[in-house]
Amino acid sequence: MNKRYIKLIGVVMLITTLTACKKWVENNPHDSFVVTDLDYLKSESDYRTMAISVYSPLQWLNQEVVVGDIASDNSVAGGENASDVLALQQIDDFTLTPVNSTLEDLWRVAYEGINRANYLTQYKEKNKAGDIVNFNGKDALYGEITFLRAYYYFTLVKMWGDVPLFTERRLGLEDLKGMPRSPKGEVYAQIEKDLNAAIAALPAIQAQKGRVTKYAAQALLGKVYLYENKFSEAATVLEPVITSNAFSLVTDYASIYLATGENGPESVFEIQYTNGSPYYNWGGATRGQGNYAVQQNGIRGLNGSGAMPYAAGWSTNLPSQDLAAAYSAGDQRKAITAFDIEAYKTSHPELNITYQVAPFKNTGLYNGKYLPRKGETSGQVELNYLNNFRVLRYSEVLLMAAEAINRSGGSDIKAQEYINKVRARAFGDDLHKVNATGDALKQAIWNERRLELAMDGDRFFDLVRTGQAASKLQGFKTGKHELFPIPQEEINVSGITQNPGY
């Protein structure tokens, strides 16, 4: 794939035809075609098809989840040796440089999503020919677009801080040079604006599972407010999600991450993946509709007989022993979050399991939430796992609300109620309640976020936003590692400034 296709500026809009499919997000990459502004956005169908193209880069951000744990104390890069998955090794060891393929890819993908959203924004009222195309549900459709743009900018600002900000139109190559980085406060203000617009326009329920809803926008806005230390605002926007009674905690935590658990009663927002249109381009491994990150989590050389459910992978993103030790006895989350293959082998002798021990930074543990399973991929096996990423779950809404209430000086009783709902599910009883108040309750909520959301990609960003990173992460340098380096190629082309320390 030509790298300029996904650069910050100079993105050519790629529109793909939709096929009959298992999930509505599935496109057929072999039937794609490039169109001009004059050719497109002439009908409701054009607008709706284009809107799906704005969702597509979400799938390509799968390495953000990997980075969020590898950069933290939750997991290590793993792999075959010290030079395997080098970009992830550098993130793991805090030996980062501005030349890092994973970070460069995430930067480009986020701006690809923004440019696609801006294209639709540019022609919301009239298409390029000057024609007005109105249809029922258009405002709600644009609620999805503003949510997605906010999501892409949130990815950028939490990883890089000050970033180029543009919203009015799709930018071309001529706009690239000299574009400044906007202060992160301005970026956050735009994210808030987009999410509030989305909340006003979106329905509470979508006919198609996985599409953005009003509750997803409220939950994301609550999370954004936490990152901005706007705790009263976060509590206010999160409370309606809880009192809506639209969501519930499932009893079996591990079932959330099964294919049958996708878009379930706990799901507020998930990135949808599919294996129905196999993608074969190793030059763009993250660019299909399948979840490439699942293959990374798999156990190297895994084999077994009979009803063996798991498939082999590459032994990267290995949960740490520190994470495993953080779980108390009886916490059902441990087994799936820090999957112990040797214990599983011992308890299932009938499967005749064999595997290769992870050769580098071995912890003996694997990410069971996104462990490759037989029958959940097709075509080019490694690139086409169908596992959705669970981006926002109801349990996180409860924990975010608990934190927001606690840190805004609200009722510790209500904050305790919300965290204890999460703990009651984890242990299957009411014997593990948190009764702390004040700062002790705040720390308990932060600790619970780690246990509940481990391997979901939040840990590093939580440690940074709560000021715990320096004390928790070996090699972390205050004043530098809160942010990632701006990709050097972007600096070379646009002339924007680098983050401190790089």
The 8 nearest C-alpha neighbors of each residue, nearest first, counted from 0:
[[1, 2, 282, 283, 4, 280, 3, 5],
 [2, 0, 3, 4, 5, 282, 283, 6],
 [1, 3, 4, 5, 0, 6, 107, 104],
 [2, 4, 6, 5, 1, 9, 10, 8],
 [5, 3, 10, 2, 1, 6, 11, 9],
 [4, 6, 107, 3, 2, 111, 10, 108],
 [5, 7, 3, 107, 8, 4, 10, 2],
 [8, 6, 110, 107, 5, 111, 9, 10],
 [9, 7, 6, 171, 10, 172, 175, 170],
 [8, 10, 171, 172, 11, 170, 6, 7],
 [11, 9, 4, 8, 5, 12, 6, 171],
 [10, 12, 13, 9, 4, 33, 171, 5],
 [13, 11, 10, 14, 33, 115, 34, 35],
 [14, 12, 33, 11, 15, 32, 31, 34],
 [13, 15, 32, 33, 12, 31, 52, 49],
 [16, 14, 31, 26, 32, 17, 13, 30],
 [17, 15, 31, 26, 30, 18, 27, 14],
 [16, 18, 26, 15, 27, 19, 25, 48],
 [17, 19, 20, 26, 16, 27, 25, 23],
 [20, 18, 17, 21, 23, 25, 22, 26],
 [21, 19, 22, 18, 25, 23, 275, 17],
 [20, 22, 23, 275, 19, 273, 25, 24],
 [23, 21, 24, 20, 25, 273, 271, 272],
 [22, 24, 25, 20, 21, 207, 19, 26],
 [25, 23, 22, 26, 51, 271, 55, 272],
 [24, 26, 23, 22, 288, 273, 20, 27],
 [27, 25, 17, 28, 15, 16, 18, 24],
 [26, 28, 29, 30, 276, 17, 16, 18],
 [29, 27, 31, 30, 26, 15, 278, 276],
 [28, 30, 27, 31, 278, 276, 26, 15],
 [31, 29, 28, 27, 16, 32, 15, 26],
 [32, 30, 15, 28, 29, 14, 16, 27],
 [31, 33, 14, 15, 13, 34, 30, 16],
 [32, 34, 13, 14, 12, 35, 31, 11],
 [35, 33, 38, 32, 39, 36, 14, 13],
 [34, 36, 38, 37, 39, 33, 12, 11],
 [35, 37, 38, 39, 127, 34, 40, 126],
 [36, 38, 35, 127, 39, 128, 126, 40],
 [39, 37, 35, 36, 34, 40, 41, 127],
 [38, 40, 41, 36, 37, 45, 35, 34],
 [41, 39, 45, 46, 42, 126, 38, 36],
 [40, 42, 39, 45, 132, 126, 43, 38],
 [43, 41, 45, 44, 40, 132, 46, 39],
 [42, 44, 46, 45, 47, 134, 132, 41],
 [43, 45, 47, 42, 46, 48, 40, 41],
 [46, 44, 40, 42, 48, 43, 47, 49],
 [47, 45, 49, 43, 44, 48, 40, 50],
 [46, 48, 50, 44, 49, 45, 43, 51],
 [49, 47, 45, 51, 50, 46, 44, 52],
 [48, 50, 52, 46, 51, 47, 45, 14],
 [49, 51, 47, 53, 52, 48, 46, 144],
 [52, 50, 54, 53, 48, 49, 24, 47],
 [51, 53, 49, 55, 50, 54, 14, 48],
 [54, 52, 50, 51, 115, 55, 112, 116],
 [53, 55, 51, 52, 57, 56, 50, 147],
 [54, 56, 52, 57, 53, 58, 51, 59],
 [57, 55, 59, 58, 112, 54, 108, 60],
 [58, 56, 55, 60, 59, 54, 270, 61],
 [57, 59, 56, 60, 55, 61, 270, 288],
 [58, 60, 56, 285, 57, 286, 61, 108],
 [61, 59, 57, 62, 58, 63, 105, 56],
 [62, 60, 63, 59, 64, 58, 292, 290],
 [63, 61, 65, 64, 60, 66, 292, 101],
 [62, 64, 66, 61, 65, 60, 67, 456],
 [63, 65, 456, 67, 62, 66, 61, 455],
 [64, 66, 62, 63, 67, 68, 456, 69],
 [67, 65, 63, 69, 68, 64, 70, 62],
 [66, 68, 456, 459, 64, 457, 65, 70],
 [67, 69, 71, 456, 70, 73, 66, 74],
 [70, 68, 74, 66, 75, 71, 91, 67],
 [71, 69, 91, 68, 90, 66, 67, 459],
 [72, 70, 459, 68, 69, 73, 458, 472],
 [71, 73, 74, 472, 319, 70, 471, 322],
 [74, 72, 322, 68, 71, 319, 318, 69],
 [75, 73, 318, 319, 69, 317, 68, 316],
 [76, 74, 69, 317, 316, 77, 91, 319],
 [75, 77, 316, 315, 88, 87, 69, 91],
 [78, 76, 315, 360, 359, 75, 316, 317],
 [77, 79, 315, 314, 359, 83, 80, 76],
 [78, 80, 358, 359, 83, 77, 357, 81],
 [81, 79, 359, 83, 82, 78, 358, 77],
 [82, 80, 83, 359, 85, 88, 79, 78],
 [81, 83, 85, 80, 84, 88, 79, 78],
 [82, 84, 85, 80, 81, 79, 78, 88],
 [85, 83, 87, 86, 88, 82, 78, 76],
 [86, 84, 88, 82, 83, 87, 89, 81],
 [85, 87, 89, 99, 88, 84, 101, 100],
 [86, 88, 90, 89, 85, 84, 76, 91],
 [89, 87, 85, 91, 90, 86, 76, 92],
 [90, 88, 94, 95, 92, 86, 87, 91],
 [89, 91, 87, 93, 88, 92, 70, 95],
 [92, 90, 70, 88, 69, 89, 93, 76],
 [91, 93, 89, 94, 90, 88, 474, 70],
 [94, 92, 90, 95, 89, 91, 474, 475],
 [95, 93, 89, 92, 90, 96, 91, 88],
 [96, 94, 89, 93, 90, 97, 99, 484],
 [95, 97, 98, 501, 99, 484, 94, 89],
 [98, 96, 486, 487, 484, 485, 99, 501],
 [99, 97, 96, 487, 486, 100, 103, 488],
 [100, 98, 86, 102, 101, 97, 103, 96],
 [99, 101, 103, 102, 104, 86, 98, 486],
 [102, 100, 104, 103, 99, 86, 105, 62],
 [103, 101, 105, 104, 99, 100, 106, 486],
 [104, 102, 100, 106, 486, 101, 105, 99],
 [103, 105, 101, 107, 102, 106, 100, 108],
 [104, 106, 108, 102, 107, 103, 60, 109],
 [107, 105, 103, 109, 104, 108, 102, 110],
 [106, 108, 6, 104, 110, 5, 105, 7],
 [107, 109, 111, 105, 110, 106, 56, 104],
 [110, 108, 151, 112, 111, 106, 107, 105],
 [111, 109, 113, 7, 112, 107, 108, 114],
 [110, 112, 108, 114, 109, 113, 5, 107],
 [111, 113, 115, 109, 110, 114, 56, 53],
 [114, 112, 110, 116, 148, 115, 111, 117],
 [113, 115, 117, 169, 111, 116, 112, 110],
 [114, 116, 118, 112, 113, 117, 53, 111],
 [117, 115, 113, 119, 118, 114, 144, 53],
 [118, 116, 120, 168, 114, 169, 119, 115],
 [119, 117, 169, 121, 115, 120, 116, 168],
 [118, 120, 122, 117, 121, 116, 123, 115],
 [121, 119, 117, 123, 118, 122, 116, 167],
 [120, 122, 168, 118, 119, 123, 117, 167],
 [123, 121, 126, 125, 119, 120, 124, 118],
 [122, 124, 120, 125, 119, 121, 126, 141],
 [125, 123, 122, 131, 126, 132, 121, 120],
 [124, 126, 131, 122, 129, 130, 123, 127],
 [127, 125, 122, 129, 128, 130, 40, 131],
 [126, 128, 129, 37, 36, 125, 122, 130],
 [129, 127, 126, 130, 37, 125, 36, 41],
 [128, 130, 125, 126, 127, 131, 124, 122],
 [131, 129, 125, 126, 128, 132, 127, 41],
 [130, 132, 125, 124, 133, 126, 129, 41],
 [133, 131, 42, 130, 134, 125, 41, 43],
 [134, 132, 131, 137, 135, 43, 124, 42],
 [135, 133, 137, 136, 43, 132, 42, 138],
 [134, 136, 137, 133, 138, 139, 43, 140],
 [135, 137, 139, 138, 140, 134, 141, 133],
 [136, 138, 140, 139, 135, 134, 141, 133],
 [137, 139, 141, 140, 136, 200, 142, 201],
 [140, 138, 142, 201, 200, 136, 141, 137],
 [141, 139, 137, 142, 143, 138, 136, 144],
 [140, 142, 144, 138, 143, 139, 145, 137],
 [141, 143, 197, 139, 200, 140, 145, 144],
 [144, 142, 146, 141, 140, 145, 211, 147],
 [143, 145, 141, 147, 142, 146, 116, 148],
 [144, 146, 193, 148, 142, 147, 143, 197],
 [147, 145, 149, 143, 144, 194, 148, 197],
 [148, 146, 150, 144, 149, 145, 143, 151],
 [147, 149, 145, 151, 113, 150, 146, 116],
 [148, 150, 190, 146, 152, 147, 151, 193],
 [149, 151, 147, 153, 148, 152, 146, 154],
 [152, 150, 109, 154, 148, 153, 149, 147],
 [151, 153, 155, 149, 154, 150, 156, 148],
 [154, 152, 150, 156, 155, 151, 149, 157],
 [155, 153, 151, 152, 157, 156, 150, 158],
 [156, 154, 152, 158, 153, 157, 159, 151],
 [155, 157, 160, 153, 159, 158, 154, 152],
 [156, 158, 155, 154, 160, 159, 153, 460],
 [157, 159, 155, 156, 482, 483, 160, 154],
 [160, 158, 482, 156, 483, 155, 157, 161],
 [159, 161, 156, 183, 157, 162, 158, 482],
 [162, 160, 183, 182, 181, 180, 159, 156],
 [161, 163, 180, 181, 160, 164, 156, 159],
 [164, 162, 180, 181, 179, 178, 165, 161],
 [165, 163, 181, 162, 186, 166, 180, 185],
 [164, 166, 167, 163, 168, 117, 113, 170],
 [165, 167, 117, 168, 164, 113, 120, 169],
 [168, 166, 121, 117, 165, 120, 169, 118],
 [169, 167, 117, 121, 118, 166, 170, 120],
 [168, 170, 118, 114, 117, 171, 115, 121],
 [171, 169, 8, 168, 174, 9, 114, 172],
 [170, 172, 9, 173, 8, 174, 10, 169],
 [173, 171, 9, 174, 175, 8, 170, 10],
 [172, 174, 171, 175, 176, 9, 170, 8],
 [175, 173, 172, 171, 170, 176, 8, 178],
 [176, 174, 172, 173, 493, 8, 178, 177],
 [177, 175, 493, 178, 174, 494, 492, 173],
 [176, 178, 493, 179, 494, 175, 495, 174],
 [177, 179, 176, 175, 163, 493, 180, 495],
 [180, 178, 163, 495, 177, 181, 162, 496],
 [179, 181, 163, 162, 161, 182, 495, 178],
 [180, 182, 161, 163, 162, 164, 179, 183],
 [183, 181, 161, 184, 185, 180, 186, 162],
 [182, 184, 161, 186, 185, 160, 187, 181],
 [185, 183, 187, 182, 186, 188, 161, 181],
 [186, 184, 188, 183, 187, 182, 189, 181],
 [185, 187, 183, 189, 188, 184, 190, 164],
 [186, 188, 190, 184, 189, 185, 183, 191],
 [187, 189, 185, 191, 186, 190, 184, 192],
 [190, 188, 192, 186, 187, 191, 193, 185],
 [191, 189, 149, 187, 193, 192, 188, 194],
 [190, 192, 188, 194, 189, 193, 195, 187],
 [193, 191, 189, 195, 190, 194, 188, 196],
 [194, 192, 145, 196, 190, 191, 195, 149],
 [193, 195, 197, 191, 196, 146, 192, 216],
 [194, 196, 198, 192, 197, 193, 191, 199],
 [197, 195, 193, 199, 194, 198, 192, 200],
 [196, 198, 142, 194, 200, 195, 199, 146],
 [199, 197, 213, 195, 196, 200, 201, 216],
 [200, 198, 196, 197, 201, 195, 213, 142],
 [201, 199, 139, 197, 142, 198, 138, 196],
 [200, 202, 139, 213, 142, 198, 212, 197],
 [203, 201, 204, 213, 212, 205, 200, 139],
 [202, 204, 213, 212, 214, 201, 205, 245],
 [205, 203, 202, 212, 206, 213, 214, 201],
 [206, 204, 207, 210, 212, 208, 202, 203],
 [205, 207, 208, 204, 210, 209, 202, 212],
 [208, 206, 205, 210, 209, 23, 204, 22],
 [207, 209, 210, 262, 206, 205, 23, 22],
 [210, 208, 269, 207, 211, 268, 262, 271],
 [211, 209, 208, 207, 205, 212, 143, 268],
 [210, 212, 143, 215, 209, 268, 213, 216],
 [213, 211, 215, 214, 203, 201, 202, 204],
 [212, 214, 201, 198, 203, 216, 215, 202],
 [215, 213, 217, 212, 216, 240, 218, 203],
 [216, 214, 218, 212, 267, 217, 213, 268],
 [215, 217, 219, 213, 214, 218, 198, 194],
 [218, 216, 214, 220, 215, 219, 236, 221],
 [219, 217, 221, 215, 220, 216, 237, 214],
 [218, 220, 222, 216, 221, 217, 215, 223],
 [219, 221, 223, 217, 222, 218, 216, 224],
 [222, 220, 233, 218, 224, 219, 223, 237],
 [221, 223, 219, 225, 220, 224, 218, 226],
 [222, 224, 220, 226, 225, 221, 219, 227],
 [223, 225, 229, 227, 221, 233, 222, 226],
 [226, 224, 228, 222, 227, 223, 229, 230],
 [225, 227, 223, 224, 228, 464, 222, 229],
 [226, 228, 224, 225, 229, 223, 187, 230],
 [229, 227, 225, 226, 230, 224, 464, 233],
 [230, 228, 224, 227, 232, 225, 231, 233],
 [229, 231, 403, 233, 407, 232, 228, 225],
 [232, 230, 234, 407, 233, 229, 235, 403],
 [231, 233, 235, 230, 234, 229, 236, 224],
 [234, 232, 221, 230, 224, 236, 231, 235],
 [233, 235, 403, 231, 237, 400, 232, 236],
 [234, 236, 232, 233, 237, 238, 231, 239],
 [235, 237, 233, 234, 238, 217, 221, 232],
 [238, 236, 234, 240, 239, 235, 221, 218],
 [237, 239, 241, 240, 235, 236, 234, 242],
 [240, 238, 242, 241, 237, 243, 236, 235],
 [241, 239, 243, 238, 237, 242, 214, 217],
 [242, 240, 238, 239, 243, 244, 237, 397],
 [241, 243, 239, 244, 240, 238, 245, 237],
 [244, 242, 245, 240, 241, 239, 246, 238],
 [245, 243, 242, 246, 241, 247, 240, 239],
 [244, 246, 243, 247, 240, 241, 264, 242],
 [247, 245, 264, 265, 244, 393, 248, 266],
 [246, 248, 265, 264, 249, 393, 245, 244],
 [249, 247, 265, 250, 394, 393, 264, 246],
 [248, 250, 251, 247, 252, 265, 264, 255],
 [251, 249, 252, 424, 248, 427, 425, 254],
 [250, 252, 254, 253, 249, 255, 424, 331],
 [251, 253, 254, 255, 250, 332, 249, 331],
 [254, 252, 255, 251, 256, 335, 332, 368],
 [255, 253, 257, 256, 252, 251, 260, 259],
 [256, 254, 260, 253, 257, 252, 261, 251],
 [257, 255, 254, 368, 260, 253, 258, 261],
 [258, 256, 260, 259, 254, 255, 261, 253],
 [257, 259, 260, 261, 256, 386, 385, 387],
 [258, 260, 257, 261, 254, 255, 256, 263],
 [261, 259, 255, 257, 258, 263, 254, 256],
 [260, 262, 263, 258, 259, 255, 387, 257],
 [263, 261, 266, 208, 260, 209, 269, 264],
 [262, 264, 266, 261, 265, 260, 255, 259],
 [265, 263, 246, 247, 266, 262, 248, 249],
 [266, 264, 393, 247, 246, 248, 263, 392],
 [267, 265, 392, 262, 263, 268, 264, 393],
 [266, 268, 392, 391, 215, 393, 265, 214],
 [269, 267, 391, 266, 390, 215, 209, 389],
 [270, 268, 389, 390, 388, 271, 209, 387],
 [269, 271, 388, 387, 58, 57, 272, 389],
 [270, 272, 387, 269, 209, 24, 273, 388],
 [273, 271, 385, 387, 289, 288, 386, 290],
 [272, 274, 385, 289, 288, 275, 25, 22],
 [275, 273, 383, 385, 289, 276, 376, 277],
 [274, 276, 273, 277, 20, 21, 25, 377],
 [275, 277, 274, 27, 278, 26, 25, 288],
 [278, 276, 378, 274, 275, 383, 377, 379],
 [279, 277, 287, 280, 276, 379, 382, 383],
 [278, 280, 379, 281, 277, 382, 378, 284],
 [281, 279, 282, 283, 284, 278, 286, 287],
 [280, 282, 284, 283, 279, 382, 285, 278],
 [281, 283, 280, 284, 0, 279, 285, 286],
 [284, 282, 281, 286, 280, 285, 0, 287],
 [283, 285, 281, 286, 282, 280, 382, 291],
 [284, 286, 59, 283, 287, 291, 61, 382],
 [287, 285, 283, 59, 284, 288, 58, 56],
 [288, 286, 289, 278, 285, 284, 382, 59],
 [287, 289, 272, 273, 25, 58, 274, 290],
 [290, 288, 383, 384, 273, 272, 287, 274],
 [291, 289, 384, 292, 383, 293, 385, 272],
 [290, 292, 382, 293, 294, 285, 289, 381],
 [293, 291, 295, 294, 290, 61, 62, 296],
 [294, 292, 295, 296, 291, 369, 371, 290],
 [295, 293, 312, 292, 296, 297, 381, 291],
 [294, 296, 313, 292, 315, 293, 297, 312],
 [297, 295, 293, 315, 294, 314, 370, 316],
 [312, 296, 298, 311, 314, 313, 370, 294],
 [299, 297, 312, 314, 311, 301, 313, 300],
 [298, 300, 312, 313, 355, 314, 311, 301],
 [301, 299, 354, 355, 311, 298, 302, 312],
 [302, 300, 354, 311, 299, 298, 353, 310],
 [303, 301, 353, 352, 354, 300, 304, 311],
 [304, 302, 352, 351, 350, 307, 353, 301],
 [303, 305, 350, 307, 351, 306, 302, 352],
 [306, 304, 307, 350, 303, 349, 351, 308],
 [305, 307, 308, 304, 350, 303, 349, 309],
 [306, 308, 305, 303, 304, 309, 350, 302],
 [309, 307, 372, 373, 306, 310, 303, 371],
 [310, 308, 372, 373, 371, 307, 311, 370],
 [309, 311, 372, 371, 373, 301, 312, 308],
 [312, 310, 301, 298, 297, 299, 300, 371],
 [297, 313, 311, 298, 294, 299, 295, 314],
 [312, 314, 295, 299, 297, 315, 298, 296],
 [315, 313, 298, 297, 78, 299, 296, 357],
 [314, 316, 77, 78, 76, 295, 296, 317],
 [315, 317, 76, 75, 74, 296, 77, 69],
 [316, 318, 365, 74, 75, 315, 364, 77],
 [319, 317, 74, 364, 337, 73, 365, 366],
 [320, 318, 74, 321, 322, 73, 362, 317],
 [319, 321, 323, 322, 324, 362, 318, 364],
 [320, 322, 319, 324, 323, 325, 72, 73],
 [323, 321, 325, 319, 320, 73, 324, 318],
 [322, 324, 320, 325, 321, 326, 337, 319],
 [323, 325, 321, 322, 326, 320, 327, 319],
 [326, 324, 322, 323, 321, 327, 450, 320],
 [327, 325, 324, 323, 333, 330, 328, 450],
 [326, 328, 330, 329, 325, 324, 333, 323],
 [329, 327, 330, 326, 331, 426, 333, 324],
 [328, 330, 426, 331, 327, 425, 326, 427],
 [329, 331, 426, 425, 332, 328, 327, 333],
 [332, 330, 425, 333, 329, 426, 334, 252],
 [333, 331, 330, 334, 335, 336, 425, 252],
 [332, 334, 336, 331, 335, 337, 330, 326],
 [335, 333, 338, 337, 336, 332, 331, 339],
 [334, 336, 367, 338, 333, 337, 368, 332],
 [335, 337, 333, 367, 366, 334, 338, 368],
 [338, 336, 364, 365, 333, 334, 318, 335],
 [337, 339, 365, 367, 334, 335, 364, 336],
 [340, 338, 364, 342, 341, 343, 337, 363],
 [341, 339, 343, 342, 344, 338, 364, 363],
 [340, 342, 344, 343, 339, 345, 363, 346],
 [341, 343, 345, 344, 339, 340, 346, 338],
 [342, 344, 340, 346, 341, 345, 347, 339],
 [345, 343, 341, 347, 342, 346, 352, 340],
 [344, 346, 342, 343, 347, 348, 341, 340],
 [345, 347, 343, 344, 348, 342, 341, 349],
 [346, 348, 344, 349, 345, 350, 343, 351],
 [349, 347, 350, 351, 345, 346, 344, 352],
 [348, 350, 347, 351, 305, 304, 352, 346],
 [349, 351, 304, 303, 348, 352, 347, 305],
 [352, 350, 303, 349, 348, 304, 353, 344],
 [353, 351, 303, 350, 302, 344, 354, 301],
 [352, 354, 302, 301, 303, 351, 355, 300],
 [355, 353, 301, 300, 299, 302, 356, 352],
 [356, 354, 300, 299, 357, 301, 353, 298],
 [355, 357, 358, 354, 299, 361, 363, 298],
 [356, 358, 361, 359, 314, 355, 299, 78],
 [357, 359, 79, 356, 361, 80, 78, 360],
 [360, 358, 77, 80, 361, 78, 79, 357],
 [361, 359, 77, 362, 358, 75, 357, 76],
 [360, 362, 357, 359, 363, 358, 77, 356],
 [363, 361, 364, 319, 360, 320, 317, 318],
 [362, 364, 361, 339, 365, 340, 357, 356],
 [365, 363, 339, 362, 338, 337, 318, 317],
 [366, 364, 338, 317, 337, 318, 367, 339],
 [367, 365, 368, 336, 337, 370, 369, 296],
 [366, 368, 335, 370, 338, 369, 336, 365],
 [369, 367, 366, 256, 335, 370, 336, 253],
 [368, 370, 367, 293, 366, 371, 296, 256],
 [369, 371, 367, 297, 296, 368, 366, 293],
 [372, 370, 310, 297, 293, 309, 294, 369],
 [373, 371, 309, 310, 308, 375, 370, 374],
 [372, 374, 310, 309, 375, 308, 371, 376],
 [373, 375, 376, 372, 377, 308, 310, 384],
 [376, 374, 373, 384, 372, 385, 377, 274],
 [375, 377, 384, 383, 380, 374, 274, 385],
 [378, 376, 380, 274, 383, 379, 277, 375],
 [377, 379, 277, 380, 383, 376, 278, 279],
 [380, 378, 279, 382, 381, 377, 383, 277],
 [379, 381, 377, 378, 382, 376, 383, 384],
 [380, 382, 294, 379, 383, 291, 384, 376],
 [383, 381, 291, 380, 289, 379, 384, 290],
 [382, 384, 289, 274, 376, 380, 290, 381],
 [383, 385, 376, 290, 289, 375, 386, 274],
 [384, 386, 273, 272, 274, 289, 375, 290],
 [387, 385, 384, 272, 290, 388, 258, 369],
 [388, 386, 271, 272, 270, 269, 389, 385],
 [387, 389, 270, 269, 390, 386, 271, 455],
 [390, 388, 269, 391, 387, 392, 268, 270],
 [391, 389, 269, 268, 388, 392, 270, 455],
 [390, 392, 268, 267, 389, 266, 395, 269],
 [393, 391, 266, 267, 394, 395, 265, 396],
 [392, 394, 396, 265, 395, 267, 266, 397],
 [393, 395, 397, 392, 396, 421, 398, 248],
 [394, 396, 398, 397, 393, 392, 399, 391],
 [395, 397, 393, 399, 394, 398, 400, 218],
 [398, 396, 394, 400, 417, 395, 399, 401],
 [397, 399, 395, 401, 400, 396, 418, 402],
 [400, 398, 396, 402, 401, 397, 395, 403],
 [399, 401, 403, 397, 398, 234, 402, 237],
 [402, 400, 414, 398, 404, 399, 403, 417],
 [403, 401, 405, 399, 400, 404, 406, 398],
 [402, 404, 230, 400, 234, 406, 405, 401],
 [405, 403, 409, 401, 407, 402, 406, 234],
 [404, 406, 402, 408, 403, 407, 409, 411],
 [407, 405, 403, 408, 404, 402, 230, 441],
 [408, 406, 230, 404, 231, 405, 409, 403],
 [407, 409, 406, 405, 404, 410, 411, 437],
 [410, 408, 404, 407, 405, 411, 406, 414],
 [409, 411, 412, 413, 414, 404, 405, 408],
 [410, 412, 414, 413, 415, 436, 405, 409],
 [413, 411, 415, 410, 414, 416, 436, 434],
 [412, 414, 416, 415, 410, 411, 417, 401],
 [413, 415, 401, 411, 417, 416, 412, 404],
 [416, 414, 412, 418, 413, 417, 419, 411],
 [417, 415, 413, 419, 414, 418, 412, 420],
 [416, 418, 397, 414, 420, 419, 415, 401],
 [419, 417, 415, 421, 420, 416, 398, 401],
 [418, 420, 422, 416, 421, 417, 432, 423],
 [421, 419, 423, 417, 418, 422, 416, 424],
 [420, 422, 419, 418, 424, 423, 394, 425],
 [423, 421, 419, 425, 424, 420, 426, 418],
 [422, 424, 420, 428, 429, 426, 427, 425],
 [423, 425, 427, 422, 421, 426, 250, 420],
 [424, 426, 422, 330, 423, 331, 427, 332],
 [427, 425, 330, 423, 428, 424, 329, 331],
 [426, 428, 424, 423, 425, 429, 250, 422],
 [427, 429, 423, 426, 430, 424, 431, 425],
 [430, 428, 423, 431, 432, 427, 426, 422],
 [429, 431, 428, 432, 423, 426, 427, 422],
 [432, 430, 429, 433, 422, 423, 428, 426],
 [431, 433, 419, 430, 429, 434, 422, 423],
 [432, 434, 435, 415, 419, 431, 418, 443],
 [435, 433, 432, 436, 415, 440, 412, 411],
 [436, 434, 440, 439, 433, 437, 443, 415],
 [437, 435, 440, 439, 411, 438, 434, 441],
 [436, 438, 440, 439, 441, 405, 435, 411],
 [437, 439, 441, 440, 442, 436, 435, 405],
 [440, 438, 442, 441, 437, 435, 436, 443],
 [439, 441, 436, 435, 443, 438, 437, 442],
 [440, 442, 438, 444, 439, 443, 445, 402],
 [443, 441, 445, 439, 444, 440, 446, 438],
 [442, 444, 440, 446, 441, 445, 447, 439],
 [443, 445, 447, 441, 442, 446, 440, 448],
 [446, 444, 442, 448, 447, 443, 441, 449],
 [447, 445, 443, 449, 444, 448, 442, 450],
 [448, 446, 444, 450, 449, 445, 451, 443],
 [449, 447, 445, 451, 446, 450, 452, 444],
 [448, 450, 446, 447, 453, 452, 451, 458],
 [451, 449, 447, 448, 453, 452, 446, 326],
 [450, 452, 448, 449, 453, 447, 332, 394],
 [451, 453, 455, 449, 448, 450, 454, 457],
 [452, 454, 449, 455, 450, 451, 336, 458],
 [455, 453, 456, 68, 452, 366, 336, 73],
 [454, 456, 452, 453, 457, 64, 389, 390],
 [455, 457, 64, 67, 68, 454, 65, 458],
 [458, 456, 67, 460, 459, 455, 461, 452],
 [457, 459, 461, 460, 68, 67, 456, 71],
 [460, 458, 71, 67, 462, 461, 70, 457],
 [459, 461, 463, 462, 458, 457, 464, 67],
 [462, 460, 458, 464, 459, 463, 465, 457],
 [461, 463, 468, 467, 459, 465, 460, 464],
 [462, 464, 460, 468, 466, 461, 465, 481],
 [463, 465, 461, 466, 462, 226, 460, 467],
 [466, 464, 462, 463, 467, 461, 468, 445],
 [467, 465, 463, 464, 468, 462, 469, 461],
 [468, 466, 462, 465, 470, 469, 471, 463],
 [467, 469, 462, 471, 463, 470, 472, 466],
 [470, 468, 475, 471, 472, 467, 477, 476],
 [469, 471, 468, 467, 472, 473, 475, 466],
 [470, 472, 468, 469, 467, 473, 72, 462],
 [473, 471, 475, 468, 469, 470, 72, 474],
 [472, 474, 475, 471, 469, 470, 92, 72],
 [475, 473, 93, 472, 476, 92, 469, 94],
 [474, 476, 473, 469, 472, 480, 477, 93],
 [477, 475, 480, 479, 478, 474, 469, 481],
 [478, 476, 479, 480, 469, 475, 481, 468],
 [477, 479, 476, 480, 481, 499, 500, 482],
 [480, 478, 500, 477, 476, 481, 499, 482],
 [479, 481, 482, 476, 475, 477, 478, 483],
 [480, 482, 479, 463, 478, 477, 483, 158],
 [483, 481, 480, 159, 158, 479, 160, 484],
 [482, 484, 159, 158, 480, 485, 481, 498],
 [485, 483, 97, 498, 486, 501, 96, 482],
 [484, 486, 497, 97, 487, 498, 483, 159],
 [487, 485, 97, 103, 489, 488, 98, 484],
 [488, 486, 97, 490, 489, 98, 491, 485],
 [487, 489, 491, 490, 486, 492, 98, 103],
 [490, 488, 492, 487, 491, 486, 493, 485],
 [489, 491, 494, 487, 495, 493, 488, 492],
 [492, 490, 488, 489, 494, 493, 487, 495],
 [491, 493, 489, 490, 494, 488, 176, 175],
 [492, 494, 176, 490, 495, 175, 489, 177],
 [493, 495, 490, 491, 492, 177, 496, 176],
 [496, 494, 490, 493, 179, 180, 497, 178],
 [495, 497, 494, 490, 498, 180, 485, 179],
 [498, 496, 485, 499, 484, 501, 495, 490],
 [497, 499, 484, 501, 500, 485, 496, 482],
 [500, 498, 501, 479, 497, 478, 484, 482],
 [499, 501, 479, 498, 478, 480, 497, 484],
 [500, 499, 498, 484, 96, 497, 97, 479]]
